[in-house]
Amino acid sequence: MSVRKRVSWLLEALTEFRVAVGLVVLGAPVAVAGVLFRHLLGLGYAPPVIIGLSCLITGLAMPGSGVRRH
C-alpha cells in the first residue's frame, strides 16, 4: 500500500469530532493526575496540569466551534 493511500485513509477516518473526543479523553486524566501531584503529594510540577487542561479545553471547544466540513 502506498503512502498516499495510507494518508488518505487516515484523513477520512480522522474526523474533527474524533480528534475532539480523543483530546478530552486524554486531557481529563492528565489534568486530574497533575492536580493530584501538585496538591496532594506536594510536588510543584505544573506541566501535567497545563497540558491536561489545554487538551481538555481544546477538545471541548472543537465541537462547539460550529465549523463543519461537508
Distance bins in CASP14 RR format, pairs under 12 A and 6 or more apart:
PFRMAT RR
TARGET T0000
AUTHOR 0000-0000-0000
RMODE 2
METHOD distances of the structure
MODEL  1
1 7 0 0 0 0 0 1 0 0 0 0 0
1 8 0 0 0 0 0 1 0 0 0 0 0
1 9 0 0 0 0 1 0 0 0 0 0 0
1 10 0 0 0 0 0 1 0 0 0 0 0
2 8 0 0 0 0 1 0 0 0 0 0 0
2 9 0 0 0 0 0 1 0 0 0 0 0
3 9 0 0 0 0 0 1 0 0 0 0 0
3 10 0 0 0 0 0 1 0 0 0 0 0
4 10 0 0 0 0 0 1 0 0 0 0 0
4 11 0 0 0 0 0 1 0 0 0 0 0
5 11 0 0 0 0 0 1 0 0 0 0 0
5 12 0 0 0 0 0 1 0 0 0 0 0
6 12 0 0 0 0 0 1 0 0 0 0 0
6 13 0 0 0 0 0 1 0 0 0 0 0
7 13 0 0 0 0 0 1 0 0 0 0 0
7 14 0 0 0 0 0 1 0 0 0 0 0
8 14 0 0 0 0 0 1 0 0 0 0 0
10 18 0 0 0 0 0 1 0 0 0 0 0
10 19 0 0 0 0 0 1 0 0 0 0 0
11 18 0 0 0 0 0 1 0 0 0 0 0
11 19 0 0 0 0 0 1 0 0 0 0 0
11 69 0 0 0 0 0 1 0 0 0 0 0
12 18 0 0 0 0 0 1 0 0 0 0 0
12 69 0 0 0 0 0 1 0 0 0 0 0
13 19 0 0 0 0 0 1 0 0 0 0 0
14 20 0 0 0 0 0 1 0 0 0 0 0
14 21 0 0 0 0 0 1 0 0 0 0 0
14 22 0 0 0 0 0 1 0 0 0 0 0
14 69 0 0 0 0 0 1 0 0 0 0 0
15 21 0 0 0 0 1 0 0 0 0 0 0
15 22 0 0 0 0 0 1 0 0 0 0 0
15 62 0 0 0 0 0 1 0 0 0 0 0
15 63 0 0 0 0 0 1 0 0 0 0 0
15 67 0 0 0 0 0 1 0 0 0 0 0
15 68 0 0 0 0 0 1 0 0 0 0 0
15 69 0 0 0 0 1 0 0 0 0 0 0
16 22 0 0 0 0 0 1 0 0 0 0 0
16 23 0 0 0 0 0 1 0 0 0 0 0
16 58 0 0 0 0 0 1 0 0 0 0 0
16 59 0 0 0 0 1 0 0 0 0 0 0
16 61 0 0 0 0 0 1 0 0 0 0 0
16 62 1 0 0 1 0 0 0 0 0 0 0
16 63 1 0 0 1 0 0 0 0 0 0 0
16 64 0 0 0 0 0 1 0 0 0 0 0
16 65 0 0 0 0 1 0 0 0 0 0 0
16 66 0 0 0 0 1 0 0 0 0 0 0
16 67 1 0 0 1 0 0 0 0 0 0 0
16 68 0 0 0 0 1 0 0 0 0 0 0
16 69 1 0 0 1 0 0 0 0 0 0 0
17 23 0 0 0 0 0 1 0 0 0 0 0
17 24 0 0 0 0 0 1 0 0 0 0 0
17 59 0 0 0 0 1 0 0 0 0 0 0
17 62 1 0 0 1 0 0 0 0 0 0 0
17 63 1 0 0 1 0 0 0 0 0 0 0
17 64 0 0 0 0 0 1 0 0 0 0 0
17 65 0 0 0 0 0 1 0 0 0 0 0
17 66 0 0 0 0 0 1 0 0 0 0 0
17 67 0 0 0 0 0 1 0 0 0 0 0
17 68 0 0 0 0 0 1 0 0 0 0 0
17 69 0 0 0 0 0 1 0 0 0 0 0
18 24 0 0 0 0 0 1 0 0 0 0 0
18 25 0 0 0 0 0 1 0 0 0 0 0
18 59 0 0 0 0 0 1 0 0 0 0 0
18 62 0 0 0 0 0 1 0 0 0 0 0
18 63 0 0 0 0 0 1 0 0 0 0 0
19 25 0 0 0 0 0 1 0 0 0 0 0
19 26 0 0 0 0 0 1 0 0 0 0 0
19 55 0 0 0 0 0 1 0 0 0 0 0
19 58 0 0 0 0 1 0 0 0 0 0 0
19 59 1 0 0 1 0 0 0 0 0 0 0
19 61 0 0 0 0 0 1 0 0 0 0 0
19 62 1 0 0 1 0 0 0 0 0 0 0
19 63 0 0 0 0 1 0 0 0 0 0 0
19 65 0 0 0 0 0 1 0 0 0 0 0
20 26 0 0 0 0 0 1 0 0 0 0 0
20 27 0 0 0 0 0 1 0 0 0 0 0
20 55 0 0 0 0 0 1 0 0 0 0 0
20 56 0 0 0 0 0 1 0 0 0 0 0
20 57 0 0 0 0 0 1 0 0 0 0 0
20 58 1 0 0 1 0 0 0 0 0 0 0
20 59 1 0 1 0 0 0 0 0 0 0 0
20 60 1 0 0 1 0 0 0 0 0 0 0
20 61 0 0 0 0 1 0 0 0 0 0 0
20 62 1 1 0 0 0 0 0 0 0 0 0
20 63 1 0 1 0 0 0 0 0 0 0 0
20 64 0 0 0 0 1 0 0 0 0 0 0
20 65 0 0 0 0 1 0 0 0 0 0 0
20 66 0 0 0 0 0 1 0 0 0 0 0
20 67 0 0 0 0 0 1 0 0 0 0 0
21 27 0 0 0 0 0 1 0 0 0 0 0
21 28 0 0 0 0 0 1 0 0 0 0 0
21 55 0 0 0 0 0 1 0 0 0 0 0
21 56 0 0 0 0 0 1 0 0 0 0 0
21 58 0 0 0 0 0 1 0 0 0 0 0
21 59 1 0 0 1 0 0 0 0 0 0 0
21 60 0 0 0 0 0 1 0 0 0 0 0
21 62 0 0 0 0 1 0 0 0 0 0 0
21 63 0 0 0 0 1 0 0 0 0 0 0
22 28 0 0 0 0 1 0 0 0 0 0 0
22 29 0 0 0 0 0 1 0 0 0 0 0
22 30 0 0 0 0 0 1 0 0 0 0 0
22 55 0 0 0 0 1 0 0 0 0 0 0
22 56 0 0 0 0 0 1 0 0 0 0 0
22 58 0 0 0 0 0 1 0 0 0 0 0
22 59 1 0 0 1 0 0 0 0 0 0 0
22 60 0 0 0 0 0 1 0 0 0 0 0
22 62 0 0 0 0 1 0 0 0 0 0 0
22 63 0 0 0 0 0 1 0 0 0 0 0
23 29 0 0 0 0 0 1 0 0 0 0 0
23 30 0 0 0 0 0 1 0 0 0 0 0
23 31 0 0 0 0 0 1 0 0 0 0 0
23 51 0 0 0 0 0 1 0 0 0 0 0
23 52 0 0 0 0 1 0 0 0 0 0 0
23 53 0 0 0 0 0 1 0 0 0 0 0
23 54 0 0 0 0 1 0 0 0 0 0 0
23 55 1 0 1 0 0 0 0 0 0 0 0
23 56 1 0 0 1 0 0 0 0 0 0 0
23 57 0 0 0 0 1 0 0 0 0 0 0
23 58 1 0 1 0 0 0 0 0 0 0 0
23 59 1 1 0 0 0 0 0 0 0 0 0
23 60 0 0 0 0 1 0 0 0 0 0 0
23 61 0 0 0 0 1 0 0 0 0 0 0
23 62 1 0 0 1 0 0 0 0 0 0 0
23 63 0 0 0 0 0 1 0 0 0 0 0
24 30 0 0 0 0 0 1 0 0 0 0 0
24 31 0 0 0 0 0 1 0 0 0 0 0
24 52 0 0 0 0 0 1 0 0 0 0 0
24 53 0 0 0 0 0 1 0 0 0 0 0
24 54 0 0 0 0 0 1 0 0 0 0 0
24 55 1 0 0 1 0 0 0 0 0 0 0
24 56 1 0 0 1 0 0 0 0 0 0 0
24 57 0 0 0 0 1 0 0 0 0 0 0
24 58 0 0 0 0 1 0 0 0 0 0 0
24 59 1 0 1 0 0 0 0 0 0 0 0
24 60 1 0 0 1 0 0 0 0 0 0 0
24 61 0 0 0 0 0 1 0 0 0 0 0
24 62 0 0 0 0 1 0 0 0 0 0 0
24 63 0 0 0 0 1 0 0 0 0 0 0
25 31 0 0 0 0 0 1 0 0 0 0 0
25 52 0 0 0 0 0 1 0 0 0 0 0
25 55 0 0 0 0 1 0 0 0 0 0 0
25 56 0 0 0 0 1 0 0 0 0 0 0
25 59 0 0 0 0 1 0 0 0 0 0 0
25 60 0 0 0 0 0 1 0 0 0 0 0
26 32 0 0 0 0 0 1 0 0 0 0 0
26 33 0 0 0 0 0 1 0 0 0 0 0
26 48 0 0 0 0 0 1 0 0 0 0 0
26 51 0 0 0 0 1 0 0 0 0 0 0
26 52 1 0 0 1 0 0 0 0 0 0 0
26 53 0 0 0 0 0 1 0 0 0 0 0
26 54 0 0 0 0 0 1 0 0 0 0 0
26 55 1 0 1 0 0 0 0 0 0 0 0
26 56 0 0 0 0 1 0 0 0 0 0 0
26 58 0 0 0 0 0 1 0 0 0 0 0
26 59 0 0 0 0 1 0 0 0 0 0 0
27 33 0 0 0 0 1 0 0 0 0 0 0
27 34 0 0 0 0 0 1 0 0 0 0 0
27 35 0 0 0 0 0 1 0 0 0 0 0
27 48 0 0 0 0 1 0 0 0 0 0 0
27 49 0 0 0 0 0 1 0 0 0 0 0
27 50 0 0 0 0 0 1 0 0 0 0 0
27 51 1 0 0 1 0 0 0 0 0 0 0
27 52 1 0 1 0 0 0 0 0 0 0 0
27 53 1 0 0 1 0 0 0 0 0 0 0
27 54 0 0 0 0 1 0 0 0 0 0 0
27 55 1 1 0 0 0 0 0 0 0 0 0
27 56 1 0 1 0 0 0 0 0 0 0 0
27 57 0 0 0 0 1 0 0 0 0 0 0
27 58 0 0 0 0 1 0 0 0 0 0 0
27 59 0 0 0 0 1 0 0 0 0 0 0
27 60 0 0 0 0 1 0 0 0 0 0 0
28 34 0 0 0 0 0 1 0 0 0 0 0
28 35 0 0 0 0 0 1 0 0 0 0 0
28 51 0 0 0 0 0 1 0 0 0 0 0
28 52 1 0 0 1 0 0 0 0 0 0 0
28 53 0 0 0 0 1 0 0 0 0 0 0
28 55 0 0 0 0 1 0 0 0 0 0 0
28 56 1 0 1 0 0 0 0 0 0 0 0
28 57 0 0 0 0 0 1 0 0 0 0 0
28 59 0 0 0 0 1 0 0 0 0 0 0
28 60 0 0 0 0 1 0 0 0 0 0 0
29 35 0 0 0 0 0 1 0 0 0 0 0
29 36 0 0 0 0 0 1 0 0 0 0 0
29 48 0 0 0 0 1 0 0 0 0 0 0
29 51 0 0 0 0 0 1 0 0 0 0 0
29 52 0 0 0 0 1 0 0 0 0 0 0
29 53 0 0 0 0 0 1 0 0 0 0 0
29 55 0 0 0 0 0 1 0 0 0 0 0
29 56 0 0 0 0 1 0 0 0 0 0 0
30 36 0 0 0 0 0 1 0 0 0 0 0
30 37 0 0 0 0 0 1 0 0 0 0 0
30 47 0 0 0 0 1 0 0 0 0 0 0
30 48 1 0 1 0 0 0 0 0 0 0 0
30 49 0 0 0 0 1 0 0 0 0 0 0
30 50 0 0 0 0 1 0 0 0 0 0 0
30 51 1 0 1 0 0 0 0 0 0 0 0
30 52 1 1 0 0 0 0 0 0 0 0 0
30 53 0 0 0 0 1 0 0 0 0 0 0
30 54 0 0 0 0 1 0 0 0 0 0 0
30 55 1 0 0 1 0 0 0 0 0 0 0
30 56 0 0 0 0 1 0 0 0 0 0 0
31 37 0 0 0 0 0 1 0 0 0 0 0
31 38 0 0 0 0 0 1 0 0 0 0 0
31 46 0 0 0 0 0 1 0 0 0 0 0
31 47 0 0 0 0 0 1 0 0 0 0 0
31 48 1 0 0 1 0 0 0 0 0 0 0
31 49 1 0 0 1 0 0 0 0 0 0 0
31 50 0 0 0 0 1 0 0 0 0 0 0
31 51 0 0 0 0 1 0 0 0 0 0 0
31 52 1 0 1 0 0 0 0 0 0 0 0
31 53 1 0 1 0 0 0 0 0 0 0 0
31 54 0 0 0 0 1 0 0 0 0 0 0
31 55 1 0 0 1 0 0 0 0 0 0 0
31 56 1 0 1 0 0 0 0 0 0 0 0
31 57 0 0 0 0 1 0 0 0 0 0 0
31 58 0 0 0 0 0 1 0 0 0 0 0
31 59 0 0 0 0 0 1 0 0 0 0 0
31 60 0 0 0 0 0 1 0 0 0 0 0
32 38 0 0 0 0 0 1 0 0 0 0 0
32 39 0 0 0 0 0 1 0 0 0 0 0
32 40 0 0 0 0 0 1 0 0 0 0 0
32 48 0 0 0 0 1 0 0 0 0 0 0
32 49 0 0 0 0 1 0 0 0 0 0 0
32 52 0 0 0 0 1 0 0 0 0 0 0
32 53 0 0 0 0 0 1 0 0 0 0 0
32 56 0 0 0 0 1 0 0 0 0 0 0
33 39 0 0 0 0 0 1 0 0 0 0 0
33 40 0 0 0 0 0 1 0 0 0 0 0
33 41 0 0 0 0 0 1 0 0 0 0 0
33 43 0 0 0 0 0 1 0 0 0 0 0
33 45 0 0 0 0 0 1 0 0 0 0 0
33 47 0 0 0 0 0 1 0 0 0 0 0
33 48 1 0 1 0 0 0 0 0 0 0 0
33 49 0 0 0 0 1 0 0 0 0 0 0
33 51 0 0 0 0 0 1 0 0 0 0 0
33 52 0 0 0 0 1 0 0 0 0 0 0
33 53 0 0 0 0 0 1 0 0 0 0 0
34 40 0 0 0 0 1 0 0 0 0 0 0
34 41 0 0 0 0 1 0 0 0 0 0 0
34 42 0 0 0 0 0 1 0 0 0 0 0
34 43 0 0 0 0 1 0 0 0 0 0 0
34 44 0 0 0 0 1 0 0 0 0 0 0
34 45 1 0 0 1 0 0 0 0 0 0 0
34 46 0 0 0 0 1 0 0 0 0 0 0
34 47 0 0 0 0 1 0 0 0 0 0 0
34 48 1 1 0 0 0 0 0 0 0 0 0
34 49 1 0 1 0 0 0 0 0 0 0 0
34 50 0 0 0 0 1 0 0 0 0 0 0
34 51 0 0 0 0 1 0 0 0 0 0 0
34 52 1 0 0 1 0 0 0 0 0 0 0
34 53 0 0 0 0 1 0 0 0 0 0 0
34 56 0 0 0 0 0 1 0 0 0 0 0
35 41 0 0 0 0 0 1 0 0 0 0 0
35 42 0 0 0 0 0 1 0 0 0 0 0
35 43 0 0 0 0 0 1 0 0 0 0 0
35 44 0 0 0 0 0 1 0 0 0 0 0
35 45 0 0 0 0 0 1 0 0 0 0 0
35 46 0 0 0 0 0 1 0 0 0 0 0
35 48 0 0 0 0 1 0 0 0 0 0 0
35 49 1 0 1 0 0 0 0 0 0 0 0
35 50 0 0 0 0 0 1 0 0 0 0 0
35 52 0 0 0 0 1 0 0 0 0 0 0
35 53 0 0 0 0 1 0 0 0 0 0 0
35 56 0 0 0 0 0 1 0 0 0 0 0
36 42 0 0 0 0 1 0 0 0 0 0 0
36 43 0 0 0 0 1 0 0 0 0 0 0
36 44 0 0 0 0 0 1 0 0 0 0 0
36 45 0 0 0 0 0 1 0 0 0 0 0
36 48 0 0 0 0 1 0 0 0 0 0 0
36 49 0 0 0 0 1 0 0 0 0 0 0
37 43 1 0 1 0 0 0 0 0 0 0 0
37 44 1 0 0 1 0 0 0 0 0 0 0
37 45 1 0 1 0 0 0 0 0 0 0 0
37 46 0 0 0 0 1 0 0 0 0 0 0
37 47 0 0 0 0 0 1 0 0 0 0 0
37 48 1 0 0 1 0 0 0 0 0 0 0
37 49 0 0 0 0 1 0 0 0 0 0 0
37 52 0 0 0 0 0 1 0 0 0 0 0
38 44 1 0 1 0 0 0 0 0 0 0 0
38 45 1 0 0 1 0 0 0 0 0 0 0
38 46 1 0 0 1 0 0 0 0 0 0 0
38 47 0 0 0 0 0 1 0 0 0 0 0
38 48 0 0 0 0 1 0 0 0 0 0 0
38 49 1 0 0 1 0 0 0 0 0 0 0
38 50 0 0 0 0 0 1 0 0 0 0 0
38 53 0 0 0 0 0 1 0 0 0 0 0
39 45 0 0 0 0 0 1 0 0 0 0 0
39 46 0 0 0 0 0 1 0 0 0 0 0
39 49 0 0 0 0 1 0 0 0 0 0 0
41 48 0 0 0 0 0 1 0 0 0 0 0
43 49 0 0 0 0 0 1 0 0 0 0 0
45 51 0 0 0 0 0 1 0 0 0 0 0
46 52 0 0 0 0 0 1 0 0 0 0 0
46 53 0 0 0 0 0 1 0 0 0 0 0
46 54 0 0 0 0 0 1 0 0 0 0 0
47 53 0 0 0 0 0 1 0 0 0 0 0
47 54 0 0 0 0 0 1 0 0 0 0 0
48 54 0 0 0 0 0 1 0 0 0 0 0
48 55 0 0 0 0 0 1 0 0 0 0 0
48 56 0 0 0 0 0 1 0 0 0 0 0
49 55 0 0 0 0 0 1 0 0 0 0 0
49 56 0 0 0 0 0 1 0 0 0 0 0
50 56 0 0 0 0 0 1 0 0 0 0 0
50 57 0 0 0 0 0 1 0 0 0 0 0
51 57 0 0 0 0 0 1 0 0 0 0 0
51 58 0 0 0 0 0 1 0 0 0 0 0
52 58 0 0 0 0 1 0 0 0 0 0 0
52 59 0 0 0 0 0 1 0 0 0 0 0
52 60 0 0 0 0 0 1 0 0 0 0 0
53 59 0 0 0 0 0 1 0 0 0 0 0
53 60 0 0 0 0 0 1 0 0 0 0 0
54 60 0 0 0 0 0 1 0 0 0 0 0
54 61 0 0 0 0 0 1 0 0 0 0 0
55 61 0 0 0 0 0 1 0 0 0 0 0
55 62 0 0 0 0 0 1 0 0 0 0 0
56 62 0 0 0 0 0 1 0 0 0 0 0
57 64 0 0 0 0 0 1 0 0 0 0 0
58 64 0 0 0 0 0 1 0 0 0 0 0
58 65 0 0 0 0 0 1 0 0 0 0 0
59 65 0 0 0 0 1 0 0 0 0 0 0
61 67 0 0 0 0 0 1 0 0 0 0 0
62 68 0 0 0 0 0 1 0 0 0 0 0
END
